[in-house]
């Protein structure tokens, strides 16, 4: 009996505790599209990415051309010449791989550039969300743009425009 009463008290306490929590939603895609500096940074990253991708593709094409030439000349080459051409092809392929890794690897130039351009914007948004949460007494604010689990949410609990206002971008 004592266990039943304790379980009932815990259940009642958790039900009342849950009803007192406040939460809200934001739409991060909407917020990011409304921040002009994010759009400019994204465009700059896209341009860099395309330029670097062309560099890598050019090196890869050079390696491919070397290989095709080698294939057509192979019957006329001595063993030493074959070995030298194969090493040249491998060196060019490795150069392309290294360049791809340098630009697009986990700690590559694109990652570093993204950190310098996008991270400050994300930090500003995080701080604005935090201020809205503190001012309005929210325990949690969820991003509806990235959550596939939110099937329906009332527009009344969306505080995206308040976050934009904190950032200085009023609609």
Rosetta blueprint (number, residue, H / E / L):
1 X L
2 X H
3 X H
4 X H
5 X H
6 X H
7 X H
8 X H
9 X H
10 X H
11 X H
12 X H
13 X H
14 X H
15 X H
16 X H
17 X H
18 X H
19 X H
20 X H
21 X L
22 X L
23 X E
24 X E
25 X E
26 X E
27 X L
28 X H
29 X H
30 X H
31 X H
32 X H
33 X H
34 X H
35 X L
36 X H
37 X H
38 X H
39 X H
40 X H
41 X H
42 X H
43 X H
44 X H
45 X H
46 X H
47 X H
48 X H
49 X H
50 X H
51 X H
52 X H
53 X H
54 X H
55 X H
56 X H
57 X H
58 X H
59 X H
60 X H
61 X H
62 X H
63 X H
64 X H
65 X H
66 X H
67 X H
68 X H
69 X H
70 X H
71 X H
72 X H
73 X H
74 X H
75 X H
76 X H
77 X L
78 X L
79 X H
80 X H
81 X H
82 X H
83 X H
84 X H
85 X H
86 X H
87 X H
88 X H
89 X H
90 X H
91 X H
92 X H
93 X H
94 X H
95 X H
96 X H
97 X H
98 X H
99 X H
100 X H
101 X H
102 X H
103 X H
104 X H
105 X L
106 X L
107 X L
108 X L
109 X H
110 X H
111 X H
112 X H
113 X H
114 X H
115 X H
116 X H
117 X H
118 X H
119 X H
120 X H
121 X H
122 X H
123 X H
124 X H
125 X H
126 X H
127 X H
128 X H
129 X H
130 X H
131 X H
132 X H
133 X H
134 X H
135 X H
136 X H
137 X L
138 X L
139 X L
140 X E
141 X E
142 X E
143 X E
144 X L
145 X L
146 X L
147 X L
148 X L
149 X L
150 X L
151 X L
152 X L
153 X L
154 X L
155 X H
156 X H
157 X H
158 X E
159 X L
160 X H
161 X H
162 X H
163 X H
164 X H
165 X H
166 X H
167 X H
168 X L
169 X L
170 X L
171 X L
